[in-house]
Amino acid sequence: MHYEIDFACRDTSPQQELLNQLYAYGDDVGTKVLHRCRLNLFTLIMRDLIRRGTITRFERAIDIGCNAGVYSSMLADFGFRNVLGVDVVPEMIETARRHFASSTPERTVEFRLESAESLDHREPFDFLLCTEVIEHTDDPARAIENIRRLIGPGGVAVISMPNRISFPYLKAWLAYKLKRRPRDEDFERHLEYPFTRAVKLFVEEGRTLVHTDGTNLLWDDPAIRALYPTSWFPTLNRWNFELARVWPLKYLAQFFYVVVKRDG
């Protein structure tokens, strides 16, 4: 699948139709739009890292929490010769294998049922991707330690995490408190990673921060549902996307991206 950046997210697009099938968004327009924005951002980040020569080796890449396999397929398209996608959901691994698994002398894309916490036996990788996964793990500390270790010498990692210090999460947190809803442990775990903590978790001796980024500055589910049917939604969605990448607004984006490189 050759990914194309898009901000309309219309179901009439063949690529959006495929994404709808892979991820079963159903009537969840908010998830569909925000997921597409993350795919858009990852594409731009990768293009920039390759153009600047930050990524120097394209032998082995791992996609932790690969879900339906789209990111793994994108990594192969970016030139990585051996791509491994891992996830804990059997149905997602089967979907990923069915659509994206391949094995040729030039390139291999494979998928395995495995958790972020159980990757400690793996050899380091030239590139590591982990997007919106850590907050869903049973043992985040173990997952984070594995991610640190799996970045090989000279390797690059792109990690995204929910940003508590963001307009969408602050609004959701306020509603959560004021409406006195039943405790939602999954939501509370999403609030444990403000951008300041995300940076500290992965920038340490021998690992250099090379880039930070963000996506979704303003959207929440009601706003997306109200504006998605309009003809001007694609323009508004692009503005929201571009603003979330601008300093210092990226630190207020809902999804915060950290790019680190291990000394080679």
Wavefront OBJ file of the C-alpha trace (Angstrom):
o trace
v 0.000 0.000 0.000
v 1.546 3.280 -1.091
v 0.231 5.754 1.468
v -1.006 9.157 0.277
v -1.493 12.142 2.601
v -5.111 13.229 2.788
v -7.165 15.551 4.995
v -10.668 14.972 3.627
v -10.966 11.394 4.933
v -13.863 10.724 2.567
v -15.082 7.163 2.258
v -15.193 7.537 -1.529
v -11.376 7.550 -1.590
v -9.978 4.049 -2.342
v -7.305 4.473 0.317
v -9.804 5.595 2.959
v -12.034 2.707 1.956
v -9.157 0.291 2.629
v -8.371 1.928 5.987
v -12.050 1.694 6.938
v -11.947 -2.013 6.174
v -8.697 -2.642 8.055
v -9.556 -0.678 11.190
v -13.354 -1.060 11.211
v -14.003 2.541 12.214
v -17.724 2.105 11.647
v -19.544 5.257 12.748
v -16.564 6.488 14.775
v -15.693 9.452 12.569
v -13.446 10.973 15.230
v -11.152 7.966 15.367
v -11.062 7.776 11.573
v -10.002 11.406 11.181
v -7.459 11.451 14.021
v -5.895 8.176 12.892
v -5.515 9.569 9.374
v -3.800 12.656 10.792
v -1.304 10.441 12.640
v -0.586 8.547 9.435
v -0.102 11.862 7.645
v 2.302 13.091 10.305
v 4.319 9.889 10.342
v 4.733 10.154 6.570
v 6.072 13.704 6.821
v 8.375 12.872 9.727
v 9.864 9.922 7.836
v 10.391 11.933 4.671
v 12.246 14.562 6.665
v 14.380 12.069 8.592
v 15.431 10.391 5.353
v 16.032 13.663 3.524
v 18.246 14.981 6.321
v 20.204 11.747 6.551
v 19.113 11.095 10.146
v 18.200 7.552 9.174
v 21.326 5.966 7.738
v 20.579 2.234 7.813
v 17.566 0.511 6.297
v 18.162 -3.124 7.193
v 15.854 -3.902 10.151
v 12.769 -2.084 11.441
v 10.183 -2.967 14.060
v 6.628 -1.678 14.447
v 5.553 -2.222 18.056
v 1.778 -2.385 18.337
v 1.386 -2.808 14.589
v -2.399 -3.255 14.688
v -3.610 -3.927 11.119
v -0.150 -3.500 9.623
v -0.406 -0.209 7.738
v 2.607 1.386 9.427
v 4.678 -1.740 8.802
v 3.775 -1.571 5.123
v 4.774 2.092 5.088
v 8.166 1.237 6.604
v 8.772 -1.215 3.773
v 7.809 1.493 1.280
v 10.344 3.812 2.919
v 13.040 1.289 2.083
v 13.509 -0.938 5.129
v 14.437 -4.404 3.954
v 13.244 -6.437 6.943
v 10.177 -5.189 8.779
v 8.683 -6.888 11.831
v 5.269 -5.923 13.161
v 4.164 -7.157 16.588
v 0.839 -6.852 18.373
v -1.102 -8.561 21.174
v -4.400 -8.895 19.280
v -4.581 -12.109 17.223
v -7.227 -10.698 14.881
v -5.009 -7.731 14.045
v -2.015 -9.947 13.321
v -4.138 -12.067 10.989
v -5.423 -8.955 9.218
v -1.902 -7.579 8.875
v -0.579 -10.862 7.493
v -3.419 -11.154 5.016
v -2.930 -7.671 3.604
v 0.753 -6.818 4.027
v 2.972 -9.819 4.798
v 5.524 -10.533 2.083
v 8.832 -12.280 1.584
v 11.159 -11.658 -1.344
v 14.962 -11.591 -1.666
v 14.771 -7.797 -1.554
v 12.229 -7.239 1.198
v 10.448 -9.044 4.031
v 7.434 -7.889 6.036
v 6.322 -10.262 8.779
v 3.939 -10.089 11.723
v 4.063 -11.863 15.077
v 1.796 -12.089 18.085
v 3.927 -10.518 20.802
v 3.682 -7.800 23.430
v 5.879 -4.738 23.931
v 6.821 -6.140 27.339
v 8.121 -9.464 25.962
v 10.564 -8.098 23.386
v 13.601 -8.225 25.630
v 15.230 -11.074 23.691
v 15.293 -9.227 20.374
v 18.386 -7.926 18.671
v 18.505 -4.117 18.239
v 16.880 -2.532 15.192
v 17.908 0.244 12.814
v 14.472 1.808 13.202
v 11.748 1.477 15.814
v 8.182 2.745 15.703
v 5.824 2.736 18.677
v 2.754 4.918 18.261
v -0.008 5.159 20.890
v 0.920 1.828 22.488
v 2.712 2.368 25.808
v -0.371 3.674 27.620
v -2.200 0.446 26.711
v 0.401 -1.996 28.021
v 0.098 -3.976 31.265
v 3.647 -3.029 32.266
v 4.553 0.364 30.761
v 7.930 0.536 32.533
v 9.005 -2.779 30.986
v 7.746 -1.713 27.555
v 9.659 1.579 27.779
v 12.849 -0.210 28.826
v 12.530 -2.599 25.883
v 12.036 0.289 23.480
v 15.173 2.010 24.768
v 17.200 -1.173 24.400
v 15.903 -2.114 20.964
v 17.249 1.050 19.320
v 20.486 -0.178 17.760
v 23.694 1.886 17.491
v 22.981 4.689 15.049
v 19.318 3.664 15.059
v 16.288 5.951 15.173
v 13.015 5.615 17.067
v 9.722 7.423 16.537
v 7.460 7.206 19.583
v 4.096 8.886 20.030
v 2.163 9.198 23.261
v -1.001 10.943 24.469
v -0.240 14.408 25.790
v -2.087 15.324 28.951
v -1.104 18.977 28.484
v -3.238 19.335 25.359
v -6.493 21.101 24.597
v -8.419 17.886 23.747
v -7.266 15.997 26.847
v -7.705 18.973 29.168
v -11.270 19.372 27.920
v -11.939 15.647 28.321
v -10.398 15.652 31.805
v -12.550 18.616 32.869
v -15.715 16.871 31.671
v -14.575 13.662 33.398
v -14.203 15.499 36.715
v -17.240 17.783 36.552
v -19.684 15.101 35.439
v -18.373 12.699 38.091
v -18.404 9.772 35.734
v -17.504 6.255 36.925
v -13.778 5.744 37.119
v -12.212 5.080 33.726
v -8.764 3.563 34.300
v -7.943 3.498 30.588
v -8.599 7.249 30.304
v -6.590 7.943 33.440
v -3.604 6.050 32.022
v -3.749 8.282 28.955
v -3.250 11.231 31.290
v 0.014 9.901 32.731
v 2.196 11.144 29.866
v 2.434 14.904 29.448
v 4.906 15.838 26.736
v 7.520 16.708 29.360
v 7.530 13.143 30.641
v 7.524 11.644 27.144
v 10.769 13.432 26.341
v 12.454 12.440 29.615
v 11.534 8.772 29.146
v 13.533 8.351 25.961
v 16.228 11.022 25.966
v 19.120 9.731 28.052
v 22.852 9.219 27.797
v 23.665 7.808 24.384
v 20.288 8.766 22.910
v 19.791 12.201 21.382
v 16.519 14.013 20.803
v 16.466 14.916 17.112
v 12.865 16.025 16.651
v 9.525 16.570 18.380
v 6.168 16.968 16.705
v 2.456 16.852 17.377
v -0.906 16.356 15.784
v -4.457 17.405 16.637
v -4.403 20.764 18.335
v -8.147 21.412 18.620
v -10.379 18.573 17.465
v -12.602 16.586 19.788
v -15.266 14.096 18.773
v -18.263 16.497 18.766
v -16.352 19.041 16.652
v -15.292 16.424 14.110
v -18.808 15.014 13.846
v -20.276 18.478 13.321
v -17.769 19.619 10.707
v -16.938 16.396 8.863
v -19.990 16.560 6.534
v -19.208 20.129 5.424
v -17.333 21.056 2.263
v -14.771 23.053 4.241
v -13.789 20.248 6.610
v -10.661 19.263 4.607
v -9.342 22.829 4.841
v -10.084 23.104 8.554
v -8.547 19.701 9.178
v -5.370 20.736 7.373
v -5.169 23.977 9.384
v -5.586 22.033 12.625
v -2.860 19.644 11.458
v -0.398 22.378 10.471
v -0.951 24.436 13.628
v -0.261 21.392 15.803
v 3.235 21.144 14.295
v 4.232 24.757 14.977
v 6.374 25.680 17.991
v 5.177 26.112 20.716
v 1.707 24.815 19.794
v 3.025 21.302 19.209
v 3.412 20.993 22.975
v -0.360 21.423 23.255
v -1.195 18.770 20.644
v -3.125 15.677 21.691
v -0.586 13.243 20.231
v 3.044 14.132 20.937
v 5.888 12.607 18.931
v 9.455 12.085 20.118
v 12.217 11.162 17.666
v 15.463 9.934 19.199
v 18.692 8.629 17.709
v 21.122 6.368 19.479
v 24.783 7.263 19.203
v 26.488 5.115 16.615
l 1 2 3 4 5 6 7 8 9 10 11 12 13 14 15 16 17 18 19 20 21 22 23 24 25 26 27 28 29 30 31 32 33 34 35 36 37 38 39 40 41 42 43 44 45 46 47 48 49 50 51 52 53 54 55 56 57 58 59 60 61 62 63 64 65 66 67 68 69 70 71 72 73 74 75 76 77 78 79 80 81 82 83 84 85 86 87 88 89 90 91 92 93 94 95 96 97 98 99 100 101 102 103 104 105 106 107 108 109 110 111 112 113 114 115 116 117 118 119 120 121 122 123 124 125 126 127 128 129 130 131 132 133 134 135 136 137 138 139 140 141 142 143 144 145 146 147 148 149 150 151 152 153 154 155 156 157 158 159 160 161 162 163 164 165 166 167 168 169 170 171 172 173 174 175 176 177 178 179 180 181 182 183 184 185 186 187 188 189 190 191 192 193 194 195 196 197 198 199 200 201 202 203 204 205 206 207 208 209 210 211 212 213 214 215 216 217 218 219 220 221 222 223 224 225 226 227 228 229 230 231 232 233 234 235 236 237 238 239 240 241 242 243 244 245 246 247 248 249 250 251 252 253 254 255 256 257 258 259 260 261 262 263 264
